[in-house]
């Protein structure tokens, strides 16, 4: 009889056991969700940090680019531009070249990805200028007015711009 009495007491207090079990389940669910959110936030933070690092490295590389115009010559419809990479970074590519009037900024012609050559006329295999490397490109099939002032704007693959003014 004693056992029956104890079982009836436990049976009557079953509601308290049920509340304790539900609290444990609820607490474990909250902890599990917290860890999931923590790992998600950490992965997002890592991805943003990686993107920021890549953007900063790209901007730093852009600032290290230095192109010097050694000489610009115009002869019979061909404009030849001689360049020197005097910056502290390799692999400067020429993306776009603009030729325009200096006095009013009117665009004469746009050239995309001109072919880089060494001064002896041999093509540069990798089509970029490394530190201290010289190269040139020729823009053809357009005419310039003798005595007028023109500018050449070279835009690199990283987005740096370099300008030079000349008179044909």
C-alpha positions in Angstrom: 0.0 0.0 0.0 2.9 2.2 0.8 4.1 1.9 -2.8 0.7 2.7 -4.2 0.6 5.9 -2.1 4.0 7.0 -3.3 3.0 6.4 -6.9 -0.2 8.4 -6.5 1.9 11.3 -5.1 4.3 11.1 -8.0 1.3 10.8 -10.3 -0.2 14.0 -8.8 3.1 15.9 -9.1 3.5 14.8 -12.7 2.6 18.4 -13.8 5.7 19.7 -12.1 7.9 17.1 -13.9 6.3 18.0 -17.2 7.1 21.7 -16.7 10.7 20.9 -15.8 11.1 18.8 -18.9 9.6 21.4 -21.2 11.9 24.1 -19.7 14.9 21.9 -20.4 13.7 21.3 -24.0 13.1 25.0 -24.5 16.4 26.0 -23.0 18.3 23.5 -25.2 16.4 24.8 -28.3 17.4 28.3 -27.5 21.0 27.4 -26.9 21.1 25.4 -30.2 19.5 28.3 -32.2 22.0 30.7 -30.5 25.0 28.6 -31.7 23.5 28.4 -35.2 23.1 32.2 -35.3 26.6 32.6 -33.9 28.2 30.5 -36.6 26.2 32.2 -39.3 27.2 35.6 -38.0 30.8 34.5 -37.8 30.8 33.2 -41.4 29.2 36.4 -42.7 31.7 38.5 -40.8 34.5 36.4 -42.3 33.1 36.9 -45.8 32.8 40.7 -45.3 36.3 40.8 -43.9 37.6 38.9 -47.0 35.8 41.3 -49.4 37.1 44.3 -47.6 40.7 43.0 -47.7 40.4 42.3 -51.4 39.0 45.8 -52.0 41.8 47.4 -50.0 44.5 45.4 -51.7 43.0 46.4 -55.1 43.0 50.1 -54.1 46.6 49.9 -52.8 47.7 48.2 -56.1 46.0 51.0 -58.0 47.9 53.6 -56.0 51.2 51.9 -56.7 50.7 52.2 -60.5 52.9 54.8 -62.1 53.1 55.2 -65.9 55.4 57.8 -67.5 54.9 59.0 -71.0 58.4 58.9 -72.5 57.5 60.1 -76.0 54.4 60.6 -78.2 54.8 60.8 -81.9 52.2 61.3 -84.7 53.1 60.4 -88.3 50.7 59.8 -91.2 47.6 58.8 -89.2 49.5 56.8 -86.6 50.0 57.9 -83.1 52.7 56.0 -81.2 52.8 56.3 -77.4 56.0 55.2 -75.5 55.5 54.3 -71.8 57.6 53.4 -68.8 56.3 51.6 -65.7 58.1 53.5 -62.9 55.7 52.3 -60.2 56.3 49.7 -57.6 53.9 47.1 -59.0 54.0 44.7 -61.9 51.4 43.7 -64.5 50.1 47.1 -65.6 47.8 46.5 -68.5 46.3 49.1 -70.9 42.5 48.8 -70.9 41.4 52.0 -72.8 43.1 54.9 -74.5 41.3 58.2 -75.2 42.5 60.9 -77.5 40.8 64.3 -77.2 41.3 68.0 -77.8 43.1 69.6 -74.8 41.5 73.0 -75.0 37.8 72.0 -75.0 37.9 68.3 -74.1 36.2 67.1 -77.2 36.8 63.4 -77.7 38.6 62.5 -80.9 38.8 58.7 -80.7 38.6 55.8 -78.2 40.8 52.7 -78.4 40.2 49.5 -76.4 43.1 47.3 -75.3 45.9 48.4 -77.7 48.6 45.9 -78.4 51.8 46.6 -76.3 55.1 46.2 -78.0 58.8 46.7 -77.1 60.5 49.6 -78.6 62.1 47.3 -81.2 58.6 46.4 -82.5 58.4 42.9 -81.0 55.1 42.3 -79.2 55.1 42.0 -75.4 53.9 38.4 -74.8 52.0 39.0 -71.6 50.6 42.4 -72.7 51.5 44.2 -69.5 54.3 46.3 -68.2 56.3 45.1 -65.2 58.4 47.3 -62.9 60.9 49.3 -64.9 59.7 47.8 -68.2 59.2 50.1 -71.3 56.7 49.6 -74.0 54.7 51.3 -76.7 51.5 51.0 -78.6 50.4 52.5 -81.9 46.9 53.9 -82.6 46.1 54.2 -86.2 43.5 55.3 -88.7 42.7 58.8 -87.6 43.9 62.2 -88.4 45.0 65.1 -86.1 45.3 68.7 -86.9 48.9 70.0 -86.9 49.5 72.7 -84.3 46.4 71.8 -82.2 46.9 70.6 -78.7 45.7 67.0 -77.9 45.7 64.8 -74.9 46.1 61.1 -74.5 44.5 59.5 -71.5 45.6 55.9 -70.7 43.3 53.9 -68.4 44.9 50.8 -66.9 43.3 47.5 -66.0 43.1 48.5 -62.4 41.4 51.8 -63.3 44.3 54.3 -62.9 44.4 57.1 -65.4 47.4 58.8 -66.8 47.3 61.9 -69.1 49.8 63.4 -71.5 49.4 66.6 -73.7 51.1 66.9 -77.1 51.1 68.8 -80.3 51.3 66.8 -83.6 
